[in-house]
Amino acid sequence: MLLGPALAAIDFLDIASGLTATDSLLKASPIAWVRSGSVSRGRFLTLLGGTPAAVEAAVERCLSRAGARVLDH
């Protein structure tokens, strides 16, 4: 999958929420995964890209999956 014209960064409150939400969006959306990993104080960051519609759908899926565990997107 090519990176595409849209890019998103999703910041999760904890690693477990980030892993499960990232796994869910990668299985359901036609997006390009750029990078994921833990950042300061146990937070988890996921970077992804693709077409604007695919990235928007992936971010919405993360928000519905992780809810309040998403700090920023």
PyRosetta script that sets phi, psi and omega in degrees:
from pyrosetta import init, pose_from_sequence

init()
pose = pose_from_sequence("MLLGPALAAIDFLDIASGLTATDSLLKASPIAWVRSGSVSRGRFLTLLGGTPAAVEAAVERCLSRAGARVLDH")
pose.set_psi(1, 130.2)
pose.set_omega(1, 177.5)
pose.set_phi(2, -76.6)
pose.set_psi(2, 153.7)
pose.set_omega(2, -177.5)
pose.set_phi(3, -60.5)
pose.set_psi(3, -44.9)
pose.set_omega(3, 177.3)
pose.set_phi(4, 84.9)
pose.set_psi(4, 179.5)
pose.set_omega(4, -174.9)
pose.set_phi(5, -83.1)
pose.set_psi(5, -10.9)
pose.set_omega(5, -178.1)
pose.set_phi(6, -112.5)
pose.set_psi(6, 144.7)
pose.set_omega(6, -179.8)
pose.set_phi(7, -135.6)
pose.set_psi(7, 140.6)
pose.set_omega(7, 178.8)
pose.set_phi(8, -135.1)
pose.set_psi(8, 146.8)
pose.set_omega(8, 172.9)
pose.set_phi(9, -124.4)
pose.set_psi(9, 128.9)
pose.set_omega(9, -178.9)
pose.set_phi(10, -122.0)
pose.set_psi(10, 124.5)
pose.set_omega(10, -177.1)
pose.set_phi(11, -107.5)
pose.set_psi(11, 120.9)
pose.set_omega(11, -178.0)
pose.set_phi(12, -105.3)
pose.set_psi(12, 152.4)
pose.set_omega(12, -178.2)
pose.set_phi(13, -68.5)
pose.set_psi(13, -34.0)
pose.set_omega(13, -179.8)
pose.set_phi(14, -142.4)
pose.set_psi(14, 165.1)
pose.set_omega(14, -174.8)
pose.set_phi(15, -67.6)
pose.set_psi(15, -42.8)
pose.set_omega(15, -177.5)
pose.set_phi(16, -61.0)
pose.set_psi(16, -44.6)
pose.set_omega(16, 178.3)
pose.set_phi(17, -63.6)
pose.set_psi(17, -41.6)
pose.set_omega(17, 179.0)
pose.set_phi(18, -63.2)
pose.set_psi(18, -42.2)
pose.set_omega(18, 179.6)
pose.set_phi(19, -65.1)
pose.set_psi(19, -46.7)
pose.set_omega(19, -177.8)
pose.set_phi(20, -67.8)
pose.set_psi(20, -40.9)
pose.set_omega(20, 179.3)
pose.set_phi(21, -68.7)
pose.set_psi(21, -40.2)
pose.set_omega(21, 178.3)
pose.set_phi(22, -64.8)
pose.set_psi(22, -42.7)
pose.set_omega(22, 177.2)
pose.set_phi(23, -59.7)
pose.set_psi(23, -42.7)
pose.set_omega(23, -179.8)
pose.set_phi(24, -63.2)
pose.set_psi(24, -46.0)
pose.set_omega(24, -177.5)
pose.set_phi(25, -71.2)
pose.set_psi(25, -33.6)
pose.set_omega(25, 178.3)
pose.set_phi(26, -67.1)
pose.set_psi(26, -32.7)
pose.set_omega(26, 179.1)
pose.set_phi(27, -77.5)
pose.set_psi(27, -25.6)
pose.set_omega(27, -172.8)
pose.set_phi(28, -105.0)
pose.set_psi(28, -20.0)
pose.set_omega(28, -173.0)
pose.set_phi(29, -119.1)
pose.set_psi(29, 142.9)
pose.set_omega(29, 177.3)
pose.set_phi(30, -82.7)
pose.set_psi(30, 73.2)
pose.set_omega(30, -176.9)
pose.set_phi(31, -120.9)
pose.set_psi(31, 166.2)
pose.set_omega(31, 174.9)
pose.set_phi(32, -101.5)
pose.set_psi(32, 120.9)
pose.set_omega(32, 176.9)
pose.set_phi(33, -79.3)
pose.set_psi(33, 128.2)
pose.set_omega(33, 180.0)
pose.set_phi(34, -96.4)
pose.set_psi(34, -56.0)
pose.set_omega(34, -178.8)
pose.set_phi(35, -168.5)
pose.set_psi(35, 148.5)
pose.set_omega(35, 173.2)
pose.set_phi(36, -139.3)
pose.set_psi(36, 152.1)
pose.set_omega(36, 176.2)
pose.set_phi(37, 173.5)
pose.set_psi(37, 169.2)
pose.set_omega(37, 179.0)
pose.set_phi(38, -79.7)
pose.set_psi(38, 146.5)
pose.set_omega(38, 176.5)
pose.set_phi(39, -126.2)
pose.set_psi(39, -168.1)
pose.set_omega(39, -172.1)
pose.set_phi(40, -52.6)
pose.set_psi(40, 143.4)
pose.set_omega(40, 175.2)
pose.set_phi(41, 54.8)
pose.set_psi(41, 37.4)
pose.set_omega(41, 174.0)
pose.set_phi(42, 80.7)
pose.set_psi(42, 5.5)
pose.set_omega(42, 177.8)
pose.set_phi(43, -76.5)
pose.set_psi(43, 164.2)
pose.set_omega(43, -176.9)
pose.set_phi(44, -131.6)
pose.set_psi(44, 133.7)
pose.set_omega(44, -177.0)
pose.set_phi(45, -121.5)
pose.set_psi(45, 133.6)
pose.set_omega(45, 176.1)
pose.set_phi(46, -122.1)
pose.set_psi(46, 131.6)
pose.set_omega(46, 175.5)
pose.set_phi(47, -114.9)
pose.set_psi(47, 133.1)
pose.set_omega(47, -179.4)
pose.set_phi(48, -146.4)
pose.set_psi(48, 161.1)
pose.set_omega(48, -179.8)
pose.set_phi(49, -146.4)
pose.set_psi(49, 172.5)
pose.set_omega(49, -179.5)
pose.set_phi(50, 154.9)
pose.set_psi(50, -159.2)
pose.set_omega(50, 176.2)
pose.set_phi(51, -70.8)
pose.set_psi(51, 155.2)
pose.set_omega(51, -179.6)
pose.set_phi(52, -55.7)
pose.set_psi(52, -41.4)
pose.set_omega(52, -179.4)
pose.set_phi(53, -66.1)
pose.set_psi(53, -41.6)
pose.set_omega(53, -179.5)
pose.set_phi(54, -67.6)
pose.set_psi(54, -40.7)
pose.set_omega(54, 179.5)
pose.set_phi(55, -67.4)
pose.set_psi(55, -42.0)
pose.set_omega(55, 177.9)
pose.set_phi(56, -62.0)
pose.set_psi(56, -42.4)
pose.set_omega(56, 178.0)
pose.set_phi(57, -64.6)
pose.set_psi(57, -38.8)
pose.set_omega(57, 179.4)
pose.set_phi(58, -65.9)
pose.set_psi(58, -42.5)
pose.set_omega(58, 178.9)
pose.set_phi(59, -65.0)
pose.set_psi(59, -42.2)
pose.set_omega(59, 177.6)
pose.set_phi(60, -61.7)
pose.set_psi(60, -39.3)
pose.set_omega(60, 178.5)
pose.set_phi(61, -64.2)
pose.set_psi(61, -41.1)
pose.set_omega(61, 176.9)
pose.set_phi(62, -62.0)
pose.set_psi(62, -44.2)
pose.set_omega(62, -179.7)
pose.set_phi(63, -63.4)
pose.set_psi(63, -38.3)
pose.set_omega(63, 179.1)
pose.set_phi(64, -74.6)
pose.set_psi(64, -30.6)
pose.set_omega(64, -179.1)
pose.set_phi(65, -78.8)
pose.set_psi(65, -45.8)
pose.set_omega(65, -173.6)
pose.set_phi(66, -98.2)
pose.set_psi(66, -22.0)
pose.set_omega(66, 176.5)
pose.set_phi(67, 56.7)
pose.set_psi(67, -121.5)
pose.set_omega(67, -176.7)
pose.set_phi(68, -70.8)
pose.set_psi(68, -8.6)
pose.set_omega(68, 179.4)
pose.set_phi(69, -79.2)
pose.set_psi(69, -6.1)
pose.set_omega(69, 175.4)
pose.set_phi(70, -89.0)
pose.set_psi(70, 120.8)
pose.set_omega(70, 179.8)
pose.set_phi(71, -81.7)
pose.set_psi(71, -41.4)
pose.set_omega(71, -177.0)
pose.set_phi(72, -157.8)
pose.set_psi(72, 153.8)
pose.set_omega(72, 176.5)
pose.set_phi(73, -152.6)
pose.dump_pdb("model.pdb")
